[in-house]
Amino acid sequence: MKKNGWELKAMLLVCLSMGFLLLLAVIIYNNHLKQTGLVDDHSQSVSYSELEKTVNNAFKNYVSDHYVAGNDDIVVTVSELQSANYLGTLDASNTIACTGYGKYFGTTKKYSSYIRCGLLYTTMGYESDLDKVDK
Protein backbone atom coordinates (compact mmCIF):
# COMPACT_ATOMS: atom_id res chain seq x y z
CA MET A 1 0.00 0.00 0.00
CA LYS A 2 1.67 3.16 -1.19
CA LYS A 3 0.06 6.53 -0.44
CA ASN A 4 2.61 9.33 -0.67
CA GLY A 5 5.15 7.44 1.41
CA TRP A 6 7.30 4.38 1.75
CA GLU A 7 6.14 0.84 1.21
CA LEU A 8 6.46 -1.50 4.16
CA LYS A 9 9.07 -3.63 2.34
CA ALA A 10 11.20 -0.59 1.53
CA MET A 11 10.99 0.63 5.11
CA LEU A 12 12.02 -2.80 6.47
CA LEU A 13 14.91 -2.97 4.01
CA VAL A 14 16.20 0.44 5.12
CA CYS A 15 15.88 -0.49 8.80
CA LEU A 16 17.69 -3.82 8.31
CA SER A 17 20.47 -2.12 6.33
CA MET A 18 20.95 0.50 9.03
CA GLY A 19 20.97 -2.18 11.75
CA PHE A 20 23.60 -4.21 9.88
CA LEU A 21 25.82 -1.15 9.38
CA LEU A 22 25.49 -0.25 13.06
CA LEU A 23 26.44 -3.79 14.11
CA LEU A 24 29.46 -3.71 11.80
CA ALA A 25 30.56 -0.33 13.21
CA VAL A 26 30.30 -1.60 16.82
CA ILE A 27 32.40 -4.69 16.02
CA ILE A 28 35.11 -2.62 14.32
CA TYR A 29 35.16 -0.09 17.17
CA ASN A 30 35.48 -2.82 19.84
CA ASN A 31 38.37 -4.42 17.96
CA HIS A 32 40.07 -1.02 17.79
CA LEU A 33 39.65 -0.51 21.55
CA LYS A 34 41.11 -3.95 22.31
CA GLN A 35 44.14 -3.33 20.10
CA THR A 36 44.88 0.05 21.66
CA GLY A 37 44.51 -1.31 25.20
CA LEU A 38 41.59 0.92 26.13
CA VAL A 39 39.38 -2.03 27.02
CA ASP A 40 40.13 -5.47 28.43
CA ASP A 41 39.20 -8.35 26.13
CA HIS A 42 39.06 -10.86 29.05
CA SER A 43 40.96 -13.41 26.97
CA GLN A 44 44.30 -13.14 28.70
CA SER A 45 45.73 -16.40 29.91
CA VAL A 46 47.95 -14.85 32.59
CA SER A 47 46.63 -12.75 35.45
CA TYR A 48 48.24 -9.46 36.38
CA SER A 49 49.18 -10.77 39.82
CA GLU A 50 51.03 -13.66 38.14
CA LEU A 51 52.90 -11.16 35.97
CA GLU A 52 53.84 -9.16 39.08
CA LYS A 53 55.10 -12.34 40.79
CA THR A 54 57.14 -13.23 37.70
CA VAL A 55 58.77 -9.78 37.71
CA ASN A 56 59.36 -9.99 41.46
CA ASN A 57 61.06 -13.41 41.24
CA ALA A 58 63.28 -12.27 38.36
CA PHE A 59 64.09 -9.08 40.28
CA LYS A 60 65.06 -11.02 43.44
CA ASN A 61 67.37 -13.28 41.43
CA TYR A 62 68.91 -10.28 39.66
CA VAL A 63 69.54 -8.40 42.91
CA SER A 64 71.02 -11.45 44.65
CA ASP A 65 73.42 -11.95 41.71
CA HIS A 66 74.43 -8.30 41.20
CA TYR A 67 74.07 -6.43 44.49
CA VAL A 68 74.94 -6.78 48.14
CA ALA A 69 71.69 -6.17 49.99
CA GLY A 70 72.15 -3.18 52.23
CA ASN A 71 70.10 -0.18 53.30
CA ASP A 72 70.02 1.38 49.84
CA ASP A 73 66.92 1.23 47.65
CA ILE A 74 67.46 -0.58 44.33
CA VAL A 75 65.32 -0.18 41.22
CA VAL A 76 65.68 -2.40 38.16
CA THR A 77 63.41 -2.03 35.12
CA VAL A 78 61.75 -4.86 33.25
CA SER A 79 63.83 -4.01 30.18
CA GLU A 80 67.03 -4.41 32.24
CA LEU A 81 65.82 -7.78 33.54
CA GLN A 82 65.02 -8.85 30.00
CA SER A 83 68.36 -7.75 28.58
CA ALA A 84 70.15 -9.65 31.38
CA ASN A 85 68.05 -12.76 30.54
CA TYR A 86 66.32 -12.89 33.91
CA LEU A 87 62.91 -12.27 32.37
CA GLY A 88 61.25 -13.10 29.06
CA THR A 89 58.56 -11.10 27.32
CA LEU A 90 55.93 -9.70 29.62
CA ASP A 91 52.57 -9.77 27.84
CA ALA A 92 49.12 -9.51 29.36
CA SER A 93 47.52 -10.63 26.10
CA ASN A 94 48.44 -11.09 22.46
CA THR A 95 48.33 -7.35 21.80
CA ILE A 96 49.24 -5.66 25.09
CA ALA A 97 52.88 -5.63 26.20
CA CYS A 98 53.65 -4.78 29.80
CA THR A 99 56.49 -2.74 31.25
CA GLY A 100 57.51 -2.04 34.81
CA TYR A 101 60.23 -2.35 37.41
CA GLY A 102 61.24 -4.09 40.61
CA LYS A 103 62.15 -2.15 43.73
CA TYR A 104 64.11 -3.26 46.79
CA PHE A 105 63.46 -1.21 49.90
CA GLY A 106 66.72 -1.30 51.82
CA THR A 107 65.38 -0.09 55.16
CA THR A 108 62.62 -2.73 55.34
CA LYS A 109 64.41 -5.42 53.27
CA LYS A 110 61.33 -5.94 51.07
CA TYR A 111 61.02 -6.58 47.36
CA SER A 112 58.13 -5.22 45.29
CA SER A 113 57.30 -5.27 41.62
CA TYR A 114 55.23 -2.78 39.68
CA ILE A 115 53.84 -3.26 36.18
CA ARG A 116 51.86 -1.26 33.67
CA CYS A 117 50.01 -3.04 30.86
CA GLY A 118 48.81 -0.43 28.40
CA LEU A 119 45.82 1.39 29.81
CA LEU A 120 44.31 -1.83 31.15
CA TYR A 121 46.23 -2.31 34.37
CA THR A 122 48.70 -0.50 36.57
CA THR A 123 49.98 -1.80 39.91
CA MET A 124 49.00 0.41 42.83
CA GLY A 125 52.01 2.52 43.76
CA TYR A 126 53.50 2.41 40.27
CA GLU A 127 55.74 5.43 39.58
CA SER A 128 56.28 6.11 35.87
CA ASP A 129 59.50 8.06 36.49
CA LEU A 130 61.12 4.85 37.87
CA ASP A 131 60.13 2.90 34.75
CA LYS A 132 62.75 4.37 32.44
CA VAL A 133 63.82 2.27 29.49
CA ASP A 134 67.06 4.23 29.02
CA LYS A 135 68.82 4.07 32.40
C-alpha positions as CSV (number, residue, x, y, z in Angstrom):
1,M,0.0,0.0,0.0
2,K,1.7,3.2,-1.2
3,K,0.1,6.5,-0.4
4,N,2.6,9.3,-0.7
5,G,5.2,7.4,1.4
6,W,7.3,4.4,1.8
7,E,6.1,0.8,1.2
8,L,6.5,-1.5,4.2
9,K,9.1,-3.6,2.3
10,A,11.2,-0.6,1.5
11,M,11.0,0.6,5.1
12,L,12.0,-2.8,6.5
13,L,14.9,-3.0,4.0
14,V,16.2,0.4,5.1
15,C,15.9,-0.5,8.8
16,L,17.7,-3.8,8.3
17,S,20.5,-2.1,6.3
18,M,21.0,0.5,9.0
19,G,21.0,-2.2,11.8
20,F,23.6,-4.2,9.9
21,L,25.8,-1.2,9.4
22,L,25.5,-0.3,13.1
23,L,26.4,-3.8,14.1
24,L,29.5,-3.7,11.8
25,A,30.6,-0.3,13.2
26,V,30.3,-1.6,16.8
27,I,32.4,-4.7,16.0
28,I,35.1,-2.6,14.3
29,Y,35.2,-0.1,17.2
30,N,35.5,-2.8,19.8
31,N,38.4,-4.4,18.0
32,H,40.1,-1.0,17.8
33,L,39.6,-0.5,21.5
34,K,41.1,-3.9,22.3
35,Q,44.1,-3.3,20.1
36,T,44.9,0.1,21.7
37,G,44.5,-1.3,25.2
38,L,41.6,0.9,26.1
39,V,39.4,-2.0,27.0
40,D,40.1,-5.5,28.4
41,D,39.2,-8.3,26.1
42,H,39.1,-10.9,29.0
43,S,41.0,-13.4,27.0
44,Q,44.3,-13.1,28.7
45,S,45.7,-16.4,29.9
46,V,48.0,-14.9,32.6
47,S,46.6,-12.7,35.4
48,Y,48.2,-9.5,36.4
49,S,49.2,-10.8,39.8
50,E,51.0,-13.7,38.1
51,L,52.9,-11.2,36.0
52,E,53.8,-9.2,39.1
53,K,55.1,-12.3,40.8
54,T,57.1,-13.2,37.7
55,V,58.8,-9.8,37.7
56,N,59.4,-10.0,41.5
57,N,61.1,-13.4,41.2
58,A,63.3,-12.3,38.4
59,F,64.1,-9.1,40.3
60,K,65.1,-11.0,43.4
61,N,67.4,-13.3,41.4
62,Y,68.9,-10.3,39.7
63,V,69.5,-8.4,42.9
64,S,71.0,-11.4,44.6
65,D,73.4,-11.9,41.7
66,H,74.4,-8.3,41.2
67,Y,74.1,-6.4,44.5
68,V,74.9,-6.8,48.1
69,A,71.7,-6.2,50.0
70,G,72.1,-3.2,52.2
71,N,70.1,-0.2,53.3
72,D,70.0,1.4,49.8
73,D,66.9,1.2,47.7
74,I,67.5,-0.6,44.3
75,V,65.3,-0.2,41.2
76,V,65.7,-2.4,38.2
77,T,63.4,-2.0,35.1
78,V,61.8,-4.9,33.2
79,S,63.8,-4.0,30.2
80,E,67.0,-4.4,32.2
81,L,65.8,-7.8,33.5
82,Q,65.0,-8.9,30.0
83,S,68.4,-7.7,28.6
84,A,70.1,-9.6,31.4
85,N,68.0,-12.8,30.5
86,Y,66.3,-12.9,33.9
87,L,62.9,-12.3,32.4
88,G,61.2,-13.1,29.1
89,T,58.6,-11.1,27.3
90,L,55.9,-9.7,29.6
91,D,52.6,-9.8,27.8
92,A,49.1,-9.5,29.4
93,S,47.5,-10.6,26.1
94,N,48.4,-11.1,22.5
95,T,48.3,-7.3,21.8
96,I,49.2,-5.7,25.1
97,A,52.9,-5.6,26.2
98,C,53.7,-4.8,29.8
99,T,56.5,-2.7,31.3
100,G,57.5,-2.0,34.8
101,Y,60.2,-2.3,37.4
102,G,61.2,-4.1,40.6
103,K,62.1,-2.2,43.7
104,Y,64.1,-3.3,46.8
105,F,63.5,-1.2,49.9
106,G,66.7,-1.3,51.8
107,T,65.4,-0.1,55.2
108,T,62.6,-2.7,55.3
109,K,64.4,-5.4,53.3
110,K,61.3,-5.9,51.1
111,Y,61.0,-6.6,47.4
112,S,58.1,-5.2,45.3
113,S,57.3,-5.3,41.6
114,Y,55.2,-2.8,39.7
115,I,53.8,-3.3,36.2
116,R,51.9,-1.3,33.7
117,C,50.0,-3.0,30.9
118,G,48.8,-0.4,28.4
119,L,45.8,1.4,29.8
120,L,44.3,-1.8,31.2
121,Y,46.2,-2.3,34.4
122,T,48.7,-0.5,36.6
123,T,50.0,-1.8,39.9
124,M,49.0,0.4,42.8
125,G,52.0,2.5,43.8
126,Y,53.5,2.4,40.3
127,E,55.7,5.4,39.6
128,S,56.3,6.1,35.9
129,D,59.5,8.1,36.5
130,L,61.1,4.9,37.9
131,D,60.1,2.9,34.7
132,K,62.7,4.4,32.4
133,V,63.8,2.3,29.5
134,D,67.1,4.2,29.0
135,K,68.8,4.1,32.4
